[in-house]
Structure formats: structure tokens, C-alpha cells
Amino acid sequence: MTAAEATYATHDVYNQSGDLGDVDLFGGDAVLRDAVAAFDAGWATDRLHAAGRVTGSAETRLLARQANRVLPELRTHDRFGNRVDQIEFHPAWHELMARCFGSGSHSLSWVDRRPGSQVARAALSYLWNQAENGICCPMGMTFSSVAALRHAPDLTAHWEPMILRDDYDPRPLPAERKRAVTVGMAMTEKQGGSDLRRTQTTARPAGNDRGPGSTWLLTGHKWFFSVPQSDVFLTLAQTEKGVTCFLARGWLPDGSRNRLKIQRLKDKCGNKSNASSEVEFYDMEAQLVGEEGHGIRASIEMAHLTRLDFAVGSAGLMRQAVTQAIHHTSNRSAFQKRLVDLPIMGRSSPTWRWRSRA
Ligand SMILES: Cc1cc2nc3c(=O)[nH]c(=O)nc-3n(C[C@H](O)[C@H](O)[C@H](O)COP(=O)(O)OP(=O)(O)OC[C@H]3O[C@@H](n4cnc5c(N)ncnc54)[C@H](O)[C@@H]3O)c2cc1C
């Protein structure tokens, strides 16, 4: 009796492609390597190989599977009845966030101004989107927030050093007590998605000051707020002068939750590991970003960069599928040939094949 027969009495298991194993997603992607070199980011090669090995490891794929099998849950109250509005994640989510933010995928192009730094950061984002797409929502928003915040120099001076730390800290604490912060964006309302001019949420000054960085109180709702556990987020509200951009904290300096209530989490088709929510603001504290009445101009800077990053993300998802397809068709055979060598697969050239194993 063979070993296989001893294990599976009814049949032999063979001609399965098997797990991808530990691979370097950067080293194995000739097109990506060429693009990085062609667009002045060759200096980031070592860093991208390192990220490629982390994103291509079997361990990271296991974390990604766990984070997408055990989905985030909304905890509106603690067991004593106190309102907490927190999200509970599988530990794999936090580990992936730590690895992704630790690689500088949200910060690289802001802290390293060498030519090609946007390309190098986009390549990091492309690699992380292949590992786990859900974490790339907070990563992309944290990256993009810097552009909008620069409309408010005082706020930038306070927040940017925390935003650009290559670290992740999931604790529900005031930002200043944390090692690093995650940034979100709460703009979309029910009646107007793309058309932000239809914003209904209103803002009134908390005191007499209406100047840059002044504190306001916001009341209204947001229909799509991914990462409601953000330490800080950009949002929009109507003042007497029109739609205005604000920066709000998730937790106030005294440790209490800012006055927002998470109504429910979205039941999405994809991007499942990431908690997207519907929220209401009840005189939520926020600070003015840019000029009153010019909020769309300020916030769109963040939105544009998120759109760009999510396009990179979609390309990353497609590349992940190609990687799996190449692996599968290279290791499974039909009619005495590997699938990849069958005529119908004729467009697979050797350069497409998996070349570098970590
Ligand atoms: C996974 C996920 C996460 C999200 N996270 C957030 C978040 O964290 N924060 C947040 O604020 N929002 C978030 N959103 C919401 C997202 O920003 C909106 O879905 C988006 O702005 C579009 O709005 P809408 O879905 O209402 O579509 P609509 O604005 O109603 O658009 C409907 C259709 O019309 C098209 N369209 C709209 N305007 C034009 C135009 N001028 N010309 C041609 N076609 C047009 C659109 O392309 C679309 O196909 C998220 C969405 C998803 C799917």
C-alpha cells in the first residue's frame, strides 16, 4: 500500500497545483519592475523586493483569508450598556494593517521627495492590494488625506507627523496618546454620492471663531463611511457660506467618543474585511479645513488621490488573479501537457511566467 493509499483509501490526490508558497510579488513581476525603473523609482528596488516578499508570503495569505472569513462586527455598546461605537476585527486584520503601514505604503511619497517617489509608493500599494484589498482602503485614505490637510497649515503641523509614522496602533484612544493614526473620509450622503454639493449635514461654530482651525459642531448623516474606527477623518457640512470641509477626531482629548453614532455596517459585495458604515453626527466636534464654503475644493484633493489609489488597487486585484492563474496553469496538466502549454493558452509567454521564488 502506498502512502497516498494509506491516507486516502478511496483515491490518490494528484495533479493539483498546490499552494503558491512564499514568493516575491515584486521580483516575479517583470512588467512592474520595468515600470518602476522606467519612471525613476529604481532607487526603491530593495524596498519593493522586501514588500514583495511580505505580500507574497504564505503567512500573509493566511492572514488575508482569516480577515475575510471572520468579518468585522459593530459593537454599539459595551456589556454594561455604555455606548462605545467600536468595530471588532479578527486579529489578522490588525496584523495586516501593521505590516502594510509599517512598509510606508501610506507615507513614502510624502516623506521621500526624490523623483519617482509617487511611482514607488504606487508600487507598494499595488503589492499590498494583491495581498489583501480591504486594508488598502484605510491605507489609501491615510495617504490621500495629506493633500487635503495641507489646505490648513495649523492642522497639518499638528497631524502630519502622526499620519506619516510607519506604524499602526488600533487602540480606541485620543490620537495624541497613540503611536500612529489612521485617517478616514466621511463624505457620501444618501441623496448625493458623486454630487457633494447636495450635502445636507450642517455645521455651526462652537464659539465666536470662524477662522482657520476653528471648532464647529456638525449634525447630520453619512451614508458611506469606511473605517469608522479612524482616529481622525475629513468630512463635509453646510455652513451659511456653502459646503465646507472639516477634520473630526474619532475620540476627543478626554478619551470619550466624538459625538457620532455608527448606525450599521454595510453588507458589501467585496472589500469585506474592511468595515464600511453608516453614521450620524450629533453636534460632533470638528475643525475647519481651508476656507468656509470651499469644502469641495479641499476635500476633492483627498478624493482624487483615493480614486487614483483605488485604480492602482483594481490593477493589483487583477494581478493577484493573474499570479494565481499562472501558478495553476503551470502546475496542472491535461491531455499530457501542462495547461500553460496547451494551444488555447498560447498567449502565455515565458516572460509572464513566475520567475522568482523567495
Ligand atoms: C467599498 C466602498 C467604500 C466606500 N467608502 C467610502 C468612504 O469611506 N467615504 C465616503 O465618503 N464614501 C465612500 N464610498 C462611497 C463612494 O464614494 C460613492 O459610492 C461614490 O462617491 C459614488 O456615489 P454613488 O454610489 O451615490 O453613485 P452616484 O453618484 O449616484 O453615481 C451613479 C453613477 O453615475 C455615474 N456618474 C456620477 N456622476 C457622473 C458624471 N458627472 N458624469 C458621468 N457619470 C457620472 C457614476 O460613475 C455612477 O456610475 C465607498 C464606496 C464603496 C463602494
The ligand as a Gaussian input file, in Angstrom:
#p B3LYP/6-31G(d) Opt

LIG

0 1
 C      -16.249000      49.882000      -0.988000
 C      -16.666000      51.314000      -0.902000
 C      -16.156000      52.110000       0.099000
 C      -16.540000      53.445000       0.198000
 N      -16.034000      54.196000       1.222000
 C      -16.397000      55.489000       1.319000
 C      -15.862000      56.303000       2.369000
 O      -15.070000      55.857000       3.187000
 N      -16.250000      57.586000       2.444000
 C      -17.123000      58.147000       1.538000
 O      -17.409000      59.328000       1.655000
 N      -17.664000      57.399000       0.544000
 C      -17.320000      56.085000       0.412000
 N      -17.844000      55.313000      -0.592000
 C      -18.880000      55.890000      -1.433000
 C      -18.355000      56.365000      -2.760000
 O      -17.555000      57.498000      -2.577000
 C      -19.586000      56.648000      -3.616000
 O      -20.143000      55.394000      -3.939000
 C      -19.236000      57.423000      -4.838000
 O      -18.950000      58.744000      -4.493000
 C      -20.362000      57.395000      -5.868000
 O      -21.579000      57.757000      -5.305000
 P      -22.890000      56.886000      -5.542000
 O      -22.575000      55.447000      -5.253000
 O      -24.000000      57.507000      -4.791000
 O      -23.148000      56.980000      -7.094000
 P      -23.801000      58.181000      -7.907000
 O      -23.106000      59.459000      -7.588000
 O      -25.280000      58.124000      -7.752000
 O      -23.391000      57.751000      -9.369000
 C      -24.122000      56.727000     -10.066000
 C      -23.477000      56.501000     -11.408000
 O      -23.443000      57.714000     -12.155000
 C      -22.111000      57.998000     -12.587000
 N      -21.837000      59.434000     -12.535000
 C      -21.915000      60.246000     -11.452000
 N      -21.562000      61.491000     -11.788000
 C      -21.244000      61.471000     -13.093000
 C      -20.798000      62.461000     -14.022000
 N      -20.581000      63.727000     -13.650000
 N      -20.583000      62.086000     -15.294000
 C      -20.795000      60.787000     -15.689000
 N      -21.204000      59.819000     -14.846000
 C      -21.428000      60.152000     -13.572000
 C      -21.204000      57.244000     -11.631000
 O      -19.971000      56.892000     -12.233000
 C      -22.026000      56.009000     -11.316000
 O      -21.816000      55.019000     -12.293000
 C      -17.470000      53.990000      -0.725000
 C      -17.979000      53.195000      -1.749000
 C      -17.587000      51.870000      -1.836000
 C      -18.160000      51.038000      -2.951000

